[in-house]
Amino acid sequence: MVIEIIYICMFVMFYFYFKNLNTYINRKKVLKAMLTYNRYHWRDSDILSVDSVETYTSTLLRFWDWGYKNIVEEETYFKIKGFIK
């Protein structure tokens, strides 16, 4: 019984380690794309605000979503889609 609990705890620990790493990388991509978008569109007064980005915890706790589409609002995502590398 103790071994099963240890395996479950290890699985949860590894899951959150990789989910946290993925969340960090995806948020970094999105924020970098927003910065690049703002550099190209600052004269048009079409500046993207960081307020449209959801919190780190919200992104981390979406257990089955490992992508970056839902980190920002849909309208903002379509604007920065071409800048994401």
C-alpha positions in Angstrom: 0.0 0.0 0.0 2.8 2.4 0.9 4.6 1.6 -2.4 1.5 2.5 -4.4 1.2 5.8 -2.6 4.8 6.6 -3.3 4.3 5.8 -7.0 1.2 8.1 -7.2 3.1 10.9 -5.5 6.1 10.5 -7.9 3.7 10.5 -10.9 2.0 13.7 -9.7 5.4 15.3 -9.0 6.8 14.4 -12.4 3.6 15.5 -14.1 3.7 18.9 -12.4 7.4 19.3 -13.2 6.8 18.8 -16.9 3.6 20.8 -16.9 5.3 23.7 -15.1 8.2 23.6 -17.6 5.7 23.6 -20.6 3.7 26.4 -19.1 6.9 28.5 -18.7 8.0 27.9 -22.3 4.6 28.6 -23.8 4.0 31.8 -21.8 7.5 33.0 -22.8 6.7 32.3 -26.5 3.4 34.2 -26.2 4.9 37.2 -24.4 7.8 37.4 -26.9 5.3 37.3 -29.8 3.3 40.1 -28.2 6.5 42.2 -27.8 7.4 41.6 -31.4 3.8 42.5 -32.5 4.0 45.7 -30.5 7.3 46.6 -32.0 5.8 46.4 -35.5 2.5 48.1 -34.8 3.3 50.9 -32.3 2.7 53.6 -34.9 -0.7 52.3 -35.7 -1.7 52.6 -32.0 -2.5 48.9 -32.0 -0.6 48.0 -28.9 -1.4 44.7 -27.1 -1.6 44.8 -23.4 -0.3 42.2 -21.0 -3.8 42.4 -19.3 -5.1 39.9 -21.9 -2.7 37.2 -20.7 -4.1 34.9 -18.1 -2.3 34.2 -14.9 0.5 31.6 -14.6 -1.5 29.6 -12.2 -4.6 29.4 -14.4 -2.4 28.2 -17.3 -0.6 25.7 -15.1 -3.9 24.2 -13.7 -5.4 23.5 -17.1 -4.3 19.9 -16.8 -5.0 18.7 -20.3 -4.1 21.8 -22.3 -0.4 21.8 -23.1 -0.6 24.4 -25.9 -0.4 28.2 -26.0 -3.6 29.1 -27.8 -5.6 29.6 -24.6 -3.0 31.7 -22.8 -4.4 34.9 -24.4 -7.8 36.0 -25.6 -8.8 34.7 -29.1 -8.6 38.1 -30.7 -5.1 38.7 -29.3 -4.0 35.2 -30.4 -5.0 35.8 -34.0 -2.9 39.0 -34.0 0.2 37.3 -32.7 -0.1 33.9 -34.4 2.4 34.8 -37.1 5.0 36.0 -34.5 5.1 32.8 -32.4 8.2 30.8 -33.1 
